[in-house]
Amino acid sequence: MADLGIARVNKEAADGVTLTRADLADVVHRRLGLSRAESASLVERVLHHMCHALSEGKNVKISGFGTFILRDKGQRVGRNPKTGVEVPIAPRRVMTFRASQIMRDRIAKG
């Protein structure tokens, strides 16, 4: 996977500030030479396709990054911790993220 320098977008990103769509578009603009509008559009289209696939019940895998996995959780009984009253929790679909081994190794190295 080519290193686009996304983790080093700006000094703030290294300080723990959230990486935004604008940051991603800026990297695309600087690295690929697309116009700022084209770069922003490209980032939006990728995110749109990911969201669309997830909303249709498909998992999304990005090699070298990780997999967004959908899980269906069944109905269960929960308990209010303050009162101890049992409450039914409705079935729902949740999304989880599983980082690839490459990503886990990078995170471990710091």
C-alpha positions as CSV (number, residue, x, y, z in Angstrom):
1,M,0.0,0.0,0.0
2,A,1.4,3.4,-1.0
3,D,2.1,5.7,1.9
4,L,0.3,8.9,1.1
5,G,1.5,10.6,4.3
6,I,-2.0,10.7,5.7
7,A,-0.8,10.2,9.2
8,R,1.5,13.2,8.8
9,V,-1.1,15.5,7.2
10,N,-0.2,18.4,9.5
11,K,1.4,18.9,12.9
12,E,-2.0,18.9,14.6
13,A,-2.7,15.4,13.4
14,A,0.5,14.2,15.1
15,D,-0.8,15.8,18.3
16,G,-3.9,13.7,18.5
17,V,-6.3,15.9,16.7
18,T,-8.9,14.1,14.6
19,L,-8.2,13.5,10.9
20,T,-11.0,15.1,8.9
21,R,-12.4,14.9,5.4
22,A,-10.7,18.2,4.6
23,D,-7.4,16.8,5.8
24,L,-7.8,13.7,3.5
25,A,-8.8,16.0,0.6
26,D,-5.7,18.1,1.2
27,V,-3.5,15.0,1.0
28,V,-5.1,13.9,-2.2
29,H,-4.7,17.5,-3.6
30,R,-1.0,17.6,-2.6
31,R,0.0,14.1,-3.6
32,L,-2.0,13.5,-6.7
33,G,-2.2,17.1,-8.1
34,L,-5.9,17.1,-8.4
35,S,-7.7,20.4,-7.8
36,R,-9.0,21.0,-4.3
37,A,-12.6,20.6,-5.6
38,E,-11.8,17.3,-7.4
39,S,-9.9,16.1,-4.3
40,A,-12.8,16.9,-2.0
41,S,-15.2,15.2,-4.4
42,L,-13.0,12.1,-4.6
43,V,-12.9,11.7,-0.8
44,E,-16.7,12.3,-0.6
45,R,-17.4,9.7,-3.3
46,V,-15.2,7.1,-1.5
47,L,-17.0,7.7,1.8
48,H,-20.4,7.7,0.1
49,H,-19.7,4.3,-1.5
50,M,-18.5,2.9,1.8
51,C,-21.6,4.2,3.6
52,H,-23.9,2.9,0.8
53,A,-22.3,-0.6,1.0
54,L,-22.6,-0.7,4.7
55,S,-26.3,0.4,4.6
56,E,-27.0,-2.5,2.2
57,G,-25.6,-4.9,4.7
58,K,-22.2,-5.5,3.1
59,N,-18.9,-5.5,5.0
60,V,-16.2,-3.1,3.7
61,K,-12.6,-4.2,3.6
62,I,-9.7,-1.9,2.8
63,S,-6.5,-3.8,2.4
64,G,-3.7,-2.7,4.7
65,F,-6.2,-0.7,6.8
66,G,-9.0,-2.9,8.1
67,T,-12.5,-4.2,7.8
68,F,-15.8,-2.6,8.8
69,I,-18.0,-5.5,9.9
70,L,-21.8,-5.4,10.4
71,R,-23.3,-7.6,13.1
72,D,-26.9,-8.2,13.9
73,K,-27.5,-8.3,17.7
74,G,-30.6,-10.1,18.9
75,Q,-33.1,-8.9,21.5
76,R,-31.9,-9.3,25.0
77,V,-32.7,-8.3,28.6
78,G,-30.7,-5.5,30.1
79,R,-30.7,-4.1,33.6
80,N,-30.9,-0.5,34.7
81,P,-27.8,-0.2,37.0
82,K,-29.4,2.4,39.2
83,T,-32.7,0.7,39.9
84,G,-32.0,-2.9,39.0
85,V,-35.2,-3.0,36.8
86,E,-34.9,-5.3,33.8
87,V,-35.5,-3.7,30.5
88,P,-35.8,-5.3,27.0
89,I,-33.1,-4.2,24.6
90,A,-34.4,-4.2,21.0
91,P,-32.5,-6.1,18.2
92,R,-30.2,-3.9,16.2
93,R,-27.4,-3.9,13.7
94,V,-24.1,-2.6,14.8
95,M,-20.8,-1.8,13.0
96,T,-17.4,-2.8,14.3
97,F,-14.0,-2.2,12.9
98,R,-11.2,-4.7,12.8
99,A,-7.8,-3.2,12.0
100,S,-5.5,-5.2,9.6
101,Q,-2.3,-6.7,10.9
102,I,-0.4,-4.0,9.1
103,M,-2.3,-1.3,10.8
104,R,-1.9,-3.0,14.2
105,D,1.8,-3.3,13.7
106,R,2.0,0.4,12.8
107,I,0.0,1.5,15.8
108,A,2.2,-0.7,18.1
109,K,5.4,0.9,16.8
110,G,3.9,4.4,17.4
